[in-house]
Amino acid sequence: METKDKLNIHSGHRQRMREQINKFGLFNMSDLHFLEYLLTFVIKRADTNPIAHALLNEFGSLPNIFNASTYALMQVKGVGKQTANFLQFMSLTVHMYNKHSALQI
């Protein structure tokens, strides 16, 4: 008799993603897979792949996603307020990193 995990093709997907990142690094990931992985930090139990696809389809690029309003992000199925705030926070994180890096030159 097959278990539920064997029937779910996504079973173990997050672990396989982590293993790929450990092996090849984040810079070798596509935007889709990077976003999918990033979403796992805020969406703990859902499959983040369809949400990543929907975000990229709606906004076209990672910068557009990170710069979108909370309201616009929440129009995408699977994106709640916490996820929208997290994605906006990514833009602020990059900005702060660049600001501090520029000061060190």
C-alpha positions as CSV (number, residue, x, y, z in Angstrom):
1,M,0.0,0.0,0.0
2,E,1.4,3.4,-1.0
3,T,1.7,6.1,1.7
4,K,0.5,9.7,1.2
5,D,4.1,10.8,0.8
6,K,4.7,8.4,-2.0
7,L,1.7,9.8,-3.8
8,N,2.8,13.4,-3.4
9,I,5.4,14.2,-6.0
10,H,6.4,17.3,-4.1
11,S,7.3,15.3,-1.0
12,G,10.8,16.2,0.1
13,H,11.0,19.1,-2.4
14,R,12.2,21.7,0.1
15,Q,15.0,19.4,1.3
16,R,16.0,18.7,-2.3
17,M,16.1,22.5,-3.0
18,R,18.3,23.0,0.1
19,E,20.7,20.3,-1.1
20,Q,20.9,21.9,-4.6
21,I,21.7,25.3,-3.0
22,N,24.4,23.7,-0.8
23,K,25.9,22.0,-3.8
24,F,25.6,24.8,-6.4
25,G,24.9,28.0,-4.5
26,L,22.2,30.6,-4.9
27,F,23.8,32.4,-7.8
28,N,23.2,29.4,-10.1
29,M,19.5,29.3,-9.5
30,S,16.9,30.7,-11.9
31,D,14.7,33.6,-10.7
32,L,11.8,31.2,-10.3
33,H,13.7,28.7,-8.1
34,F,15.3,31.6,-6.1
35,L,11.8,33.1,-5.4
36,E,10.4,29.7,-4.7
37,Y,13.1,29.1,-2.1
38,L,12.8,32.6,-0.7
39,L,9.1,32.0,-0.1
40,T,9.8,28.9,2.0
41,F,11.1,31.3,4.8
42,V,7.7,32.9,5.2
43,I,5.3,30.2,3.9
44,K,6.0,27.2,6.0
45,R,3.6,24.5,4.9
46,A,2.4,25.3,1.4
47,D,4.0,24.4,-2.0
48,T,5.7,27.7,-2.9
49,N,6.3,26.8,-6.6
50,P,2.8,27.8,-7.9
51,I,3.0,31.1,-5.9
52,A,6.5,31.9,-7.3
53,H,5.1,31.2,-10.9
54,A,2.1,33.4,-10.2
55,L,4.2,36.3,-8.9
56,L,6.6,36.2,-11.8
57,N,3.7,35.9,-14.3
58,E,2.0,38.9,-12.7
59,F,5.0,41.2,-12.1
60,G,7.5,40.0,-14.7
61,S,10.7,40.1,-12.6
62,L,12.2,39.9,-9.1
63,P,12.8,43.7,-8.9
64,N,9.1,44.3,-9.9
65,I,7.9,41.8,-7.2
66,F,10.1,43.3,-4.5
67,N,8.9,46.9,-5.4
68,A,5.2,46.0,-5.7
69,S,2.8,47.4,-3.1
70,T,1.4,45.2,-0.4
71,Y,-2.1,45.4,-2.0
72,A,-0.8,44.4,-5.5
73,L,1.1,41.5,-4.1
74,M,-1.9,40.3,-2.1
75,Q,-3.9,40.1,-5.3
76,V,-1.8,37.0,-6.2
77,K,-3.3,33.7,-5.0
78,G,-1.4,32.4,-2.0
79,V,0.1,35.7,-1.0
80,G,-1.1,37.1,2.3
81,K,-0.1,40.2,4.1
82,Q,2.8,38.6,5.9
83,T,4.2,37.3,2.6
84,A,3.7,40.6,0.9
85,N,5.5,42.4,3.7
86,F,8.3,39.9,3.5
87,L,8.8,40.5,-0.2
88,Q,8.8,44.2,0.2
89,F,11.4,43.8,3.0
90,M,13.7,42.1,0.5
91,S,13.9,45.4,-1.5
92,L,14.8,47.3,1.7
93,T,17.4,44.7,2.6
94,V,19.1,45.1,-0.8
95,H,18.9,48.9,-0.5
96,M,20.6,48.8,3.0
97,Y,23.2,46.4,1.8
98,N,24.1,48.6,-1.2
99,K,24.1,51.7,0.9
100,H,26.6,50.2,3.4
101,S,28.7,48.6,0.7
102,A,29.0,52.0,-1.1
103,L,30.2,53.6,2.1
104,Q,33.1,51.2,2.3
105,I,34.6,52.1,-1.1
